[in-house]
C-alpha cells in the first residue's frame, strides 16, 4: 500500500526509540517496530505492507509495517 511514513524519536522509560506515523489512502496508523531503529528521523515515501493492526478502545490504530519498496524523500 502506498503511503508516507514519518519517523520521530521519543524518550521512553527504557531510553530513546523511534516511532512512526503512516499516512495511507485508507487512513493513518501509529507504527511501533524495532526495525524502525535503523532509520533516522524524517519522512519516507514508498509502498508498505501492513502485517498487523491492533484496535484500541480509543484511536489511533497501531500497525506493524515493513518497507517493501525503498523510496526516499526529504
LUMTILO-704694 format. One line per 10 residues: their letters; for each residue x, y, z of N, C-alpha, C. Coordinates in steps of 0.2 Angstrom, whole numbers, plus 5000, padded with zeros to 4 digits. Layout:
BEGIN
a> X/Y/Z/X/Y/Z/X/Y/Z ~ ... $
END
This chain:
BEGIN
xxxxxxxxxx> 5004/4994/5000/5000/5000/5000/5005/5006/5000 ~ 5003/5011/4996/5007/5017/4995/5006/5021/5001 ~ 5011/5025/5003/5010/5030/5009/5016/5033/5011 ~ 5016/5037/5016/5021/5041/5019/5022/5040/5026 ~ 5028/5038/5028/5030/5036/5035/5034/5042/5038 ~ 5032/5045/5043/5035/5050/5046/5038/5047/5053 ~ 5045/5047/5054/5048/5044/5060/5050/5050/5064 ~ 5050/5048/5071/5052/5053/5076/5055/5049/5082 ~ 5060/5052/5085/5062/5048/5091/5059/5051/5097 ~ 5057/5046/5102/5054/5049/5108/5058/5045/5114 $
xxxxxxxxxx> 5057/5048/5120/5061/5046/5125/5056/5042/5130 ~ 5057/5035/5130/5053/5031/5134/5057/5030/5141 ~ 5054/5026/5145/5057/5024/5152/5063/5020/5151 ~ 5064/5016/5145/5070/5012/5144/5075/5016/5139 ~ 5074/5022/5138/5078/5026/5133/5075/5028/5127 ~ 5078/5031/5122/5075/5034/5116/5074/5028/5111 ~ 5068/5029/5107/5067/5024/5102/5063/5028/5097 ~ 5062/5025/5091/5059/5028/5085/5052/5025/5085 ~ 5047/5030/5083/5040/5028/5082/5038/5031/5075 ~ 5033/5029/5072/5031/5032/5066/5024/5033/5065 $
xxxxxxxxxx> 5022/5037/5060/5015/5039/5058/5015/5037/5051 ~ 5011/5032/5049/5010/5030/5042/5003/5033/5040 ~ 5004/5037/5034/4998/5040/5031/4997/5036/5025 ~ 4991/5033/5024/4989/5030/5018/4982/5032/5015 ~ 4980/5030/5009/4974/5032/5007/4968/5029/5011 ~ 4969/5024/5015/4964/5021/5019/4964/5024/5026 ~ 4969/5028/5028/4969/5031/5035/4976/5032/5037 ~ 4977/5034/5044/4983/5035/5047/4984/5030/5052 ~ 4990/5028/5053/4992/5022/5058/4998/5024/5062 ~ 4998/5023/5069/5004/5023/5073/5008/5017/5072 $
xxxxxxxxxx> 5014/5018/5071/5019/5012/5070/5024/5012/5075 ~ 5024/5006/5078/5030/5004/5083/5033/4997/5080 ~ 5039/4997/5079/5043/4991/5077/5050/4992/5078 ~ 5053/4987/5080/5061/4988/5082/5065/4989/5075 ~ 5062/4987/5070/5065/4988/5063/5066/4996/5062 ~ 5062/5000/5065/5062/5007/5064/5069/5010/5067 ~ 5072/5007/5071/5078/5009/5074/5084/5011/5069 ~ 5084/5007/5064/5089/5008/5059/5089/5014/5054 ~ 5083/5018/5055/5082/5024/5050/5082/5030/5055 ~ 5085/5035/5052/5085/5042/5055/5078/5045/5055 $
xxxxxxxxxx> 5077/5050/5059/5070/5053/5059/5069/5057/5052 ~ 5063/5057/5050/5062/5060/5044/5056/5057/5041 ~ 5055/5059/5034/5049/5057/5031/5051/5052/5025 ~ 5048/5046/5024/5049/5041/5020/5043/5039/5016 ~ 5043/5040/5009/5038/5038/5005/5039/5031/5002 ~ 5034/5028/5000/5035/5021/4997/5029/5017/4997 ~ 5030/5010/4996/5025/5005/4997/5026/5001/5003 ~ 5021/5000/5007/5022/4997/5014/5017/4991/5014 ~ 5019/4986/5018/5015/4980/5019/5013/4981/5026 ~ 5006/4981/5028/5004/4981/5035/5003/4974/5037 $
xxxxxxxxxx> 5007/4972/5042/5007/4965/5045/5001/4964/5050 ~ 5001/4969/5055/4996/4968/5060/4992/4975/5061 ~ 4986/4974/5063/4983/4980/5065/4979/4979/5072 ~ 4981/4982/5077/4979/4981/5084/4974/4987/5085 ~ 4967/4985/5086/4962/4991/5088/4963/4992/5095 ~ 4962/4998/5097/4962/5000/5104/4955/5003/5105 ~ 4954/5004/5112/4947/5007/5113/4947/5014/5111 ~ 4952/5017/5111/4952/5024/5108/4957/5024/5102 ~ 4956/5029/5098/4961/5029/5092/4968/5032/5094 ~ 4973/5031/5091/4973/5028/5084/4974/5021/5084 $
xxxxxxxxxx> 4974/5018/5078/4976/5011/5077/4983/5010/5077 ~ 4986/5005/5079/4993/5003/5079/4994/4998/5073 ~ 4999/4999/5069/5000/4995/5063/5008/4993/5064 ~ 5009/4987/5062/5016/4984/5061/5017/4984/5054 ~ 5022/4988/5051/5023/4989/5044/5030/4987/5042 ~ 5031/4985/5036/5038/4984/5034/5038/4987/5027 ~ 5044/4990/5025/5045/4993/5019/5046/4988/5014 ~ 5043/4989/5008/5044/4984/5003/5047/4987/4997 ~ 5047/4994/4996/5050/4997/4990/5053/5003/4993 ~ 5060/5004/4993/5064/5009/4996/5063/5015/4992 $
xxxx> 5059/5020/4994/5059/5027/4990/5060/5032/4996 ~ 5065/5036/4995/5067/5041/5000/5065/5048/4998 ~ 5062/5051/5002/5060/5058/5001/5063/5062/5007 ~ 5065/5068/5006/5067/5073/5011/5072/5070/5015 $
END
